[in-house]
Amino acid sequence: MTVRSTLRVMLVVGSLMLTAACASLPETLTTTNPNVITDFNQWQAAPGQDQQVRLGGVIAKITNLSDKTRLEIVNLPINSAGKPDLNHEPEGRFVAYVKGFVDPVTFSEGRLVTVLGDSQGTEQGKVDQYQYQFPVMQATGYHLWRVEERVIINDIDPFYPCYGLNCRLWRHPMGNSSGQVIQEVK
């Protein structure tokens, strides 16, 4: 095997590993439509018929009707993997109708969801006492997300750097660590 062919094999294997590591859409959110709308403001400006929409956010309200379920969702921008972005402010609300019964315990208020569906125009509704015009979609697929939290603690040593066995004994009594909570959508 020559050096050139070895490099080609390494390049192919490396490319496959990088591709496998990339996040992809859950199968229930995939579509063959290259013009699927993923921007809430674009959809809200013209929520006409015959548009396919993929949006996500936080479930604000769930109502089971006789043959379908109405989900009122507070929109959050989604990334290329369809995950709602917790670091952005909500952009508005929309309604997604899901065929059949959806359990309110599973689809509880505050849960993150991404919905794929067909635009159905708008409907008038209320958010508390405020009249609101909701863009509406008929859901063809959805994915519920969960938020995982990690805590990272950074030790701060006043005698930095300390390489001895007793470094932990020489901590400052007024507090010597800081940390942060990292939230990830999975």
C-alpha positions in Angstrom: 0.0 0.0 0.0 1.5 3.3 -1.0 1.5 6.5 1.1 -1.0 8.1 -1.2 -3.6 5.2 -0.9 -3.0 5.2 2.9 -3.8 8.9 3.0 -7.0 8.4 1.0 -8.2 5.6 3.3 -7.5 7.9 6.3 -9.3 10.7 4.7 -12.4 8.6 4.0 -12.4 7.1 7.5 -12.0 10.6 9.0 -14.8 12.0 6.9 -17.1 9.2 7.9 -16.3 9.8 11.6 -17.0 13.5 11.3 -20.3 12.8 9.5 -21.4 10.4 12.1 -20.6 12.9 14.9 -22.8 15.6 13.3 -26.3 16.0 14.7 -29.1 15.1 12.4 -32.8 15.6 12.4 -35.0 12.9 14.1 -36.7 10.8 11.5 -40.2 12.2 12.4 -39.0 15.7 11.5 -37.4 14.9 8.1 -39.0 15.9 4.8 -38.1 15.7 1.1 -39.3 19.3 0.7 -36.2 21.6 0.2 -38.3 24.7 0.9 -39.5 23.8 4.4 -40.0 27.0 6.4 -37.9 27.0 9.7 -38.2 30.7 10.4 -41.2 31.7 12.6 -41.2 35.3 11.5 -41.2 34.3 7.8 -44.1 32.0 8.4 -46.0 34.4 10.6 -45.8 37.1 7.9 -47.5 34.8 5.3 -49.0 31.8 6.9 -50.8 30.6 3.7 -51.8 27.1 2.7 -49.5 24.7 0.9 -46.4 25.5 2.9 -44.5 22.9 4.9 -43.2 24.2 8.3 -40.8 22.9 10.9 -40.8 24.9 14.1 -40.0 24.3 17.8 -40.5 25.7 21.2 -42.1 25.3 24.6 -45.6 23.8 25.0 -47.8 26.5 26.6 -51.2 24.8 26.5 -52.6 21.4 25.4 -56.3 20.8 24.6 -57.6 17.4 23.6 -60.6 17.7 21.2 -62.8 14.9 20.0 -60.6 13.8 17.1 -57.4 15.8 17.4 -55.2 17.6 19.9 -54.4 21.3 19.9 -50.9 22.3 21.0 -50.2 26.0 21.7 -46.5 26.4 21.4 -44.3 29.4 22.3 -41.8 29.5 19.5 -38.0 29.2 20.0 -35.6 29.2 17.0 -34.4 25.7 16.1 -31.0 24.6 15.0 -30.2 22.3 12.0 -30.9 19.2 14.2 -34.4 20.6 15.0 -33.6 21.4 18.6 -35.1 24.5 20.2 -32.4 27.0 21.2 -32.7 27.8 24.9 -30.4 30.8 24.6 -32.9 32.9 22.5 -36.0 34.7 23.5 -39.4 33.5 22.3 -40.5 35.0 19.0 -44.3 34.4 19.3 -46.8 31.6 19.5 -48.3 29.1 17.0 -50.8 26.3 17.1 -50.1 22.7 15.9 -53.0 20.2 15.6 -52.0 16.6 16.1 -54.3 13.8 14.9 -55.8 11.7 17.6 -55.3 11.8 21.4 -52.1 13.1 22.9 -51.5 12.4 26.6 -51.3 15.7 28.5 -48.8 14.2 31.0 -46.4 13.3 28.2 -47.0 16.6 26.4 -46.9 18.7 29.6 -46.8 22.5 29.7 -43.1 23.6 29.7 -41.9 20.6 27.6 -39.8 21.3 24.5 -41.1 20.1 21.2 -40.4 20.4 17.5 -43.2 20.0 15.0 -43.3 19.4 11.3 -46.5 20.1 9.5 -48.5 21.8 6.8 -49.6 25.4 7.2 -53.3 25.9 7.7 -53.6 29.7 7.8 -54.4 31.4 11.1 -57.0 31.3 13.9 -58.1 33.9 16.4 -57.5 33.1 20.1 -56.5 34.5 23.4 -53.4 34.5 25.5 -55.0 35.3 28.9 -57.2 38.3 28.0 -55.1 39.4 25.0 -56.5 38.7 21.5 -53.9 36.8 19.5 -53.7 35.7 15.8 -52.1 32.2 15.9 -50.5 30.8 12.7 -51.7 27.2 12.5 -50.2 24.0 11.2 -51.5 20.4 10.9 -48.7 18.3 12.3 -47.4 15.4 10.3 -44.5 14.7 12.8 -43.1 15.8 16.1 -40.3 15.2 18.5 -40.3 15.8 22.2 -37.0 17.0 23.7 -35.6 16.9 27.2 -33.2 19.3 28.9 -30.2 17.8 30.6 -28.2 19.9 33.0 -24.5 19.5 33.8 -22.7 21.3 36.6 -19.1 22.3 36.0 -17.1 23.4 39.1 -13.8 25.2 38.7 -11.5 25.1 41.6 -9.6 28.3 42.3 -6.4 27.9 44.3 -4.7 30.9 45.9 -1.4 29.1 45.6 -1.8 28.2 42.0 0.0 26.2 40.6 0.3 23.6 43.2 1.8 20.3 42.3 2.2 18.7 45.7 0.2 16.0 47.4 -1.3 18.4 50.0 -2.7 21.0 47.5 -6.3 20.4 48.6 -5.4 21.3 52.2 -4.3 24.8 51.3 -7.6 26.2 50.1 -8.7 29.7 50.9 -11.4 29.6 53.6 -13.6 32.3 52.0 -14.6 30.1 49.1 -12.4 28.7 46.4 -14.5 27.5 43.6 -16.8 28.7 41.0 -19.1 26.9 38.7 -21.8 27.0 36.1 -24.8 25.0 35.0 -24.9 24.0 31.4 -28.2 23.1 29.9 -28.4 20.9 26.8 -31.4 19.9 24.7 -31.3 16.2 24.0 
